[in-house]
């Protein structure tokens, strides 16, 4: 499953060609385990959550028919119509989710709050995805949003709130899924007590979180078959129940039964919608996990397998309940014919674990994206698969999720109360997606405001009704996702605010180039051999910390590179476009700038080759600058000159430097000859543990090129000598403090 696979569905000329169809069928098969685990396990708890509470005085055949009719139309309008037919077309280079929509909006309008965007970012191949931005430039709504910073801040807050609700899902899904599946043991002859079931659920949950560090790919091949067997089981049981108990249930597909449902139950029926909406929990995963599949494969899987299986299962459960009104509290397990109870129980528990796993993985992904937007503190991101791109594990978040999930499971002990919280979290995310999608229709698809308003009004009203029913249940557990979201929101917004303030401070306190030029090429200090990589968040100019180094240190490296690692509003930046190289000050200063660009879904991995790529990129830039007049002419007018994208492809074919690899004996020899016994013992332990690892050192040489400009040759030689002398990483820390005149807040 490659990261680029998501975009191919929209770019391939004939999606019905045999090769494409077979590829999409394989992806559709894989998607069952990753995307649909959560959605397909909802029949475990929907009817019990709907009828336990205000609807308890109303159970009769008409009301149960009405509840099924509501479930049928909810499944048809939201997952099938909104997500499968409309939302899956709004991908960002094959990526989905609220961040993909926000990223598209930031590229088609100046909605981003971080001021580190550059014109060069717009030349990225992934940037120009979708229609061109020229036509919509004069849109009054766009100008209005760009002009008012508070509206742009509100947009970011809404996106972050959606992200926090997804994190809330990551806490609630494992709790409700696992607790619902093991509650089947209360139906059997050898009934387990409530406490024993709770203990079993907690053991399964601890095991689930403890296995996260292995990565999903180790067990992913089991996921799809488990969900497929589960879908076949619920389809067969549903069909059996329709035929055996009440074939008349088929009539309930008519919306007439919804009207009868509300006329009989009134306000109680409206409150019960908080249970009905649980039938579509997990729908957001179809859009959020788009990056691992294609839109076509997700459409195939949902329309031809998931949708019919769920409809038949809900219909069968309703047929069973219409004749067994006293069995509502455990309707799913009671409706299973006795001979197949145990196999279905086992597969239900496994399917609940699979559904929980997918949501936990999605939570890691969301936090990684928040960090890329500058909205989350730095956390350790572990890449768990060499083959499947984007599968990550974040240890700190994993254990926080586990503690919260166990607290909710032990604290509430009831799937109905957890269902109230879960429904509110899921519906909030859907509601936010609808609003963002309406903006995408206007700014990205460049359709009329009327079409966007019609989309917003139709889906916004349906989801709004469900949301109001979910908010009624805030005192009965619905407060959990709100509290969790509020805590995460505070963390995210403060971090983003601090990042923005810090960047603006660095921007306003940049070192004056006039001052640097006045110091001369030696910068008024001794320039010693070596390369200094000075890390800064500034994409332009020299950071204030550099003046501190120059005035306080007696010597500094001969070659200085200002490195800025930044995120751009695209999902992936191809390795060919990652490095932007430029020059600071005239040639004798030997000062360069390197901007390393990553997308919000890119994994920043240190493959140990960064230094060599950087040296080669600078060498390529030096040669390019000598050949192409636009670079050298820009240098004379502005000494913070134009930047060039140095492609890794041109590095492989270019002849600026000859690269040779040799075994590095110096390190081991120096350690072996060292008088320190501890160093020698450490080295021998390392050699014993890693016999296959041989240290390799890359050496650069100048190619024999008689036509090379002498000044270019001299600069390249200086670069090679500096690399051989060693590379130092220099990071300046700045602290954020409140002004004395600031408010207490």
N, C-alpha and C positions, 0 to 999 in steps of 0.2 A: 504494500500500500504506500505509494509515493505521495509526497505532499502536493505535487502538481496535478494529481489525478482528478482533483475536484473541479478544475477549470476545463478539463478536456471535453466534458459533456456539452459545454456551451460553445466550444470552438470547433469540434469535429464536424465536418461537413455532413456526413450521413450517420446519424446515431443508430440507424437500423441496419447498418452493414453487419455481416456475420461476425467479423472480428470484434467489432465494437460491442455487439450484442452479447457475445460470449464473455467478454471482459466485464461488462456490466452485470451479467448474471453471477459471475464469481464474486464481484464486489457486493452485490445484493445479498448473496449467501453470507459473506463475512459480516455484513451490517447487522444481521439478526442478533449476534452476540454483543455488539458494541452499542448499537443505537436503540434497540427495541426491548431490552431486558426489563426496563422500568415500566414502559407503557403496557407490555404484555402481562405483567403480574398484577395490574390494577383490579382484575375481577376478584381477587382474593378479598378485597375490603370495600368495594364501592357500595353494594346494597346494604351491608351492615352499617356503614357510616351514614348512609342516607336515612335509614328508617329508625336507627336508635336515636332517640331525642324527641323532637316535636311531632314526628309522624307516627309515634307509637299508638296513639288513639285511632289512627286512620287506616290500618291495614285492611284492604279488601282488594278484590280482583281488579277493579277499575283503577285504583291508585297505583297498583304494581304495573299495570299496562302503561299508565301515564309515565311512571318513572323510567320504564324501558324506552318509551318513545323519546323522552328527554335525552337519555343516554345516546340513542341512535342518531338524533339530529345534532347533538353536540359533537359526536365523533365525525359526522359528515361535514359539518360546517367549519370546525376549527382545524383538526389535523389534515383532513382531506382537501378542503377547498382553500383555506388560508395558507397552510404550510406547504402541502405537496404541490399545489398548482401555482401559487403566487410567490411565496417567500423564498422557495428554493431557487428562484430565478434571480434573486437579489444577492448573489454571492460576490465576494471580493476576491478575484483571482482564484475561485474555487473554495474559499473559506467562508464559514457562516458564523452566526452568533451575533450578540448585541455589539461586540467590539468591531466586527466586520462592517456592520451598518454604520457605526460611528466613524470608522476609518474612511469609508466611502464618502461620508458627509464632509469630513475634514479635508479631503482631497478636492471636492467639488465646490468648496467654499472655505473661507478663512475662519473656521470654527475652533481650531486648536488653540489652547491657552499657552502652551510652551513656545517661547519665541525662538526656538533653535532651527526653524525650517529654513531651507535655502532653495534658491532657484535650481541648483543642480539636482535636488531630490526629485523635481518634476520631470527630469530626463530619465528616471528609472523606468525600465520596460513595464514593471508591474503597476506603475503609477497611472498610466494612461488607460486603465481598464474601464470599459463602458464608453458611452458617447462622449464626444469632445466637449470641453467646458466653455467653448466660445459663445454658443447660442444663449446660454442661460446667464451670461455675465450681467445683463441689464435687469434681471429679475428684482423687483422692488422688495419682495420678502427676503431674498438673499442679502441684499444691501442692509435691510433693517436688522437682520440677525448679526451680520458682521460688525455693524456699528455699535450695537449694545453689548458690552462685555458681560453684563449680568445675565443676559439671555444665553450667551455661550457657556457661562459658568453653570447655569441651570441645566443646560443640555448635558454637560459632563456629569453633574450630580445625578441626573436621571439614569445615565449609563452606568455609573458606579453603583447606584441603588439596585439596578437590575443585576449587576455582577454580585452584589452582596446577597441578593435573594437566591442566586444560583449556589453560592457557598452555603446558604441555609438549607437548600435542597440536598447538598452533600452530607449534611448532618441528619436530616429527617428521613431521606429515602432508605438508608440501611436500617434505621430503627423501625419504620412502619412495615417494610417488606419482610424482614426477617421475623419480626414479632407475629405478623399475619400468617406467615407460612408455618411456623412451629405451633401456632394455636390450634392447628388441625389435630394435635394429640389430645385435645380435650373432648374430641368427638368419639374417639375409640373406646372399646370396652375397658381396657386398662387405663383409665383416665389419669393424666398427670395433674398435680395441683398447680395452681396459678404461679406459685413461687418456683416450682421446678421448671415450668415453661420459661419463666423469666430468666432463670439461671442458664438454661440451654441457649436462649437467644443471645445472652451476653457473651457466652463462650464462642458462639459462631461469629459475633461481631468482632471480638478481640482477635480471633484467627484471621478474619477478613482484613483488618487493618495491619496486622503483623506481617501478612504476605505481600503488602504493597511494594516493599523494596525490591522484590523479585521482578517486578514489572509485569504488565498485563500479557505481554507477548508469550510468556512461559506457559500460560494456561489458556491463551486466546483461542487456540485451535479447538478447545473443548466448548467454548462459549456458544458458538453458532449451533452445533448439534443439540445442546441442552435446550436452547430457546425454541428450536424447531420441534423437538419432541414435545416440549411444553405446549406449543401452539396446536400441534396435532391432537394432544390430549384434551385441551379445553374445547377444541372444535368438535371432537367426537362426543364428549360429555354433553356439550350444548345441544347437539343434534339429537342425541338420545333423549334428553329431557324434553325437548320440544315435542317429539313424537310420542313419548311415553306419558307426559303429564298434561299438556294443554296445547294442541296444534293451533288453536285460535289466536295465540300470541302474535302470529304473523301480521294480524290486522293492526297491531299496535305501532307499526311503522308509520301509520297515518298521523299527521300532526294534530288531528282532531282530539286524540287522547291526551295531548299536552294541555289543551283547553279544559278538558274534563278534569284533569289532575288538579289544575289550579282552582277551578270552580268548587271542587270538593274540599281541598286542603287550605285554600286561602293563604294567609301570611305564613302558616306552618310550612306550606309547600315551598314558598320562596326561601325560607331559612334552610330547608333541606337541600337546596341547590349547592350548598357548601360540601355536601357528600357526593352529589352527581358529578361535580367538576373533577373529582378524583379519577374519573374514567379517562381523562386526557392528560394526566400527569405524566411527564416523560416525553411529551410531544416536542418540547423545545430542543431535545437532543437530536431530532432529525435535522434541524438547522444548524445547531452548534457543532455537531460532529461531521459536518459536510466535508471538511478538509481531508478526511481519510478515505472518502468514497467519491462518487459522482452524484450529481443531482438525479440523473437518470436511474442509477442503481437504487437510490433511496425511494424514488417514486415507484419503481417496479415492486420492491419489497413491501411497501406499505399498501399500495392499491390492490395487489393480487394475493397477498398472504395475510398481513397483519389485520387489515380492515375487515375482511370477511370472517376471519377466525374470532376476532373480538365481538363482532355483531352477533354471530351465532351463539357464542358463549353467554353474552348478556341476555339474549333472547331465551336461551335454555334455562338460565338461572331464574328469570322472571316467570317462565312457565312452571317451574318447580315451586316457586314461592306462591304463585296464585292458588295452588292446591295445598300448600303447607305453610299457612300464615304464621304458625308458631315457631318456625325454624329460621327466622330472619337473622338472629345474632351470629350464626355461623353458616350462612346460606351456602357458601361455596363448597365447604367440606361435606355438609349434609346432602348436597345435591349429587355427590359422586356415588355411583353404584358401588355397593359393598365389595364385590370381587376385585375392583381395580383401585381401591382406596390407597393401599400402601405404595404402589408404584407412583401414583399421582402425587402423594404426599412428598415422596423423595424428590421427584422432579420439580415440584413447587418450591421446595427449600433451595434446591440448586439454582432454579431460575431467579429466585429472590436475591441470592448471592451475586449472580451475574449482573442483575439490574443495579444492585448497589455498587458493584465494582465500576461499572461504566460511569455512574454519577460522581464517584470519588475521583476518577481519572479526569473527568470534565472540570472538577473543582480545581485540581492542580493546574490545568490549562488556563483557567480564568485568572488565577492568581499570577501566573507567569505573564499573562497579557496586561494585567493591572500594573505589574512592575515595569513592563516595557513602556507604558504610558506615563511613567513617573508617579504612579499612584499607590505604590506598595513598597514597604521596606525591603531591603535586599535579603533574599532567602537563598538557601543552598538548593540548586536545581540539579537533580541527578537524571541523566539521560539513560533510560533503562533498556533501550533496544537499538542494536546496530542496524537492523533491517527496516523497522517500522519507524518512520520519522515522526517526531512530535510526542512520543510516549515518554512522559516524565514522571518523576516522583520527588516530592518536596517533604523531607523528613519532619520538619517542625510542624507544618500544616497537617500532615498525616496524624500525628499524635494529638494535636489540638482537636481535630475532627473526631478522633476515637473517644477522647474524654467527653466531648459534648454529646456524641451519639449515645454513649453509655449513660450519661446523666439524664438524657431525655427518656431513654428506654426504662431506666429504673425509677425515674421521677414520676412519669405518667402511667406506665404499665398498661396502657389502654390504647388500642389502635384508633379508636374514634377520636380521642383528644389529639393524638399525634396527627391524625388525618385532617383535623381542623387547621393545624399549623401548616401542614404540608400543602393543603389546597390553597391557602392564602399565598404562600411563597411562589407556587407554580403560576397561579393566575396573575400575580403582580408582574412576573417576568414576561408573560404573554402580552399583557396590557402595554408594557413599555416597548416591546418589540413592535406592536401595532403602531404606536406613535412614531417610532423611528422609521418604520417602513413608509408611513405617509410622507415623511420628509424626503426619503430616498426617491419616492415616486416623483416628487417635484424637482429636486435638485440633481439627482443622478440620472433617472430615466427621462427627465425633462418633459413630463406629461403635465396636463393642466391641473390647476389647483382643485378644480371641481372633482376630477377623478380621485385625487388624494383624499378629498373631503368625503366622497362616497365610500371609499375603502375604510376610512377612519370611523365614519358614522355607523356603517354596517357591523364591522367586527368589534369596534369600540363599545357599541351598545350591548352586544351579546356578552362580551367579556366584562363590561361594566356591571351588568346585572349579577353575574357570578361573583364578581369582586365584592359587591355590596353584601351579598349573602355570606361570603367568607369573612368580611369585616365584622359582621354581627357576632361571629364566634371568637372574637379576640379574647374575651374573658375566659373561654373554655379552651385554652391552648393556642389560640391564634396569635397571642402576644409573643410567642417564642421566636418566629422568624423576624418579627419587627425589632425585638431587642438585639438579636444576633446581627441583623443588618445594620442597626444603629451603631453598634460597637465597631464593626468592620468599616462602616462609612466614616466614622470619626477618624480611625487610623488612616484610611486612604486619603481623606480630604486634607488632613493635617500634613501628611507626607507630601502630597501634591503641592500644597500651599508653600511648604518649606522649600521644596525643590525649585518652585517658580521664583521665590524670593532670592534664593541663593544664586540662581542663574542671572537674575536681573542685577544683583549686587556685582557679580563677576563682570557682567556686561558693562556696567557704568563705571567700573574701576579698572578698566583695561589699561595695560601699560601703553604709554604714548609712543608711537613709532618714531616720532621726532626725537624723543629722548634716547631711544635705542640707537638711532642713526648717529646721534651726537657722541655716543660712547665709542663708535668705530668698530671694526670687525672683531677686535679682541674683547669687546664689551667692558673694557677697563679692568679686566682680570686675566689671569693666565689661562689659556685654553689647552687642556691636557688631552692626550689621545683617548678615544672612547666615544660611545654614543650615549647621550642622555635622552631617555623617553619621558617627557614631562606630560603627565596625564591631566587633562582639564575637561570640563564640561562645555567649554566655549567652542562654538563652531567657527567663530571669526575672532581675530585679535589675539593678543598675548595676555594671559591671565595675570592678575595683580601679584600672585605668589612669586612670579618670576623676578620681579624687581627686588623682592625680599632675598632671593637666592643671590642675585648679582651684587647687592650691596653688603651682604653678610658673609659670603664665601670667598676665600682667596683664589680659588681655581674652579673651572667648570669644563665640561666635556667639549671637545672640538666640534662634534656634530650634535646639533640639538633638534629633536623632533617633538613637536607638540601634538599629542595624540588625543583625539576626541572620539569616544565610543558613544554613538547615539542611535536612538530608535526613530524610524521613519514610518509614516502611516500607511504602510503596505504590509501584507502578511509575510512575504519572504523577499529577501534581497539576494539575487543570484551571486555566487562567489565572484563572477566576472565583474560585477558592478560594486563590490563591497568597498574597495579602497578609493578614496578621493585624495590626491596628493597635490600639494601646492608649496609655494616658497614664501618665507617671511623675510623681509629685508633683502638687499642685493646679494649676489653670488658669494663674495668673500666671507659673509657672515656664517655660512653653512647652517642656516636655520630653515627647517621645513615644517609643514603642517600635514598631518595625516588624519582624515576623518574615516572612521570605520563604521559602516552603516549596517544596522540589523532591522529586520521587520518585526512586527509584534508577535509573530509565531516562530521566529527563528530561535534556535538554541545557541547561545553563545558558548561554544566549546573551545577550550585551548588545546589545539592539536599539536602543540610544541613547535609548529612551523611558522608561527607569527612573525618572529624576528627576521627570518630569512625572506619571507614574502614581502615584509616592509622594506628591507634593504634593496631587494630586486625592484620593487615598485618605485622607490626613490631614484634608483639608477635609470630606470626606464623614463621617468619624468625628466631627469637631467638631459637625457638625449633628445627626448621629444621637444623640450623647451628650446634646444639649440637649433632644431630643424624647423619647427613651426613658428612663424613670426608673431602670431597673435599672443603667444605666451611672453616672449621677450619684450614686446612693445607694451604689454600691460604692466610689466615690471617697472618700467621707467616712470609711468604715471602714478602707480600705486604700489608701494613695496609689500603690501599684503596681497600678492598677485592672484591671478586666476587659477582655479584648481582644475585638475584633469582626472578623469576616471582611468585608473590603470587596471586593465583587465588581466586576470590570471592566465587567460589564453595567450595574450600577447607576450606575457612573461616567458611561457614555455617556448614560443617560437622566436623570441627576440634574441639578439646577440650582444646585449649591453654588457653582461657579465657571464663568465664561464663558471659554472657551479661544479665543484668536485666534492665528493664525500670521502672521508677517511676515518678510520677508527681512532678514537681519542684515548691515547695511552697516557697522556700527560696527567690527567686527573688521578687515575689509579696509581701511577708511579709516585706522584707527589704524596698521595695518602700512605702508600706502602712505606715510603722512605721517611714519613713523618715520625717524630719521636713520640707522638701522642698514642698511647696504647689503646685508648677508647676509640680513636678514629680508625685505627687499624682493625680492631675487632668489629666495629660497625661495618666497615668495608667488606670484611670476610663474610659476615652474616648476609649482607646484600648480595654478594656474589653467589653464596650457597642457595639463597632463595630465588634468585633470578639468573640462572646459568645461561638462558637463551638471550638475555638482553645484552647487546654490545653497544656501548656509547659511540654514537657517530657524530662527527663534527663536520659542518658544512663550511667549505672554504670557497671564497670568490676570487676570480682572477679577471684581468682585463683582456679582451680578445685582441689579437694583433690586427689593428685597423689603422693603416697609415694615413687615411684621410680624416681622422678624428681631430676635431678642434682641440688645440693644446689646453685651453682653459677647461673644457669639458673633461679631458683626460685627467687633468690635475684634480678636478673635483671628484671624479669617480675613484681615483687612487686614494684620496683623503677618506672617502666613504669606506673603502675596503680596509684601509689601515685602522680606522676607527672601530669597525666591526671586529677585527682581530684583537684589538685592545680590550674589548668587552663592552657589554650593554648594561646600563644601569636604569632601573625603573624609578622614576621620581614622582611621588604623589603628594600634592599639597592638600592639607585638610583645612577647611574653613568651618567655623561654628556659627550656628544661628542663635542669636540672642535678641530678646525684645528690647526696643528702645525705652529710655526712661519715660518718654512722653506717651508710650503706648497704653492702651486701655488694659484693665486687669485681665480681660478675656484673651 
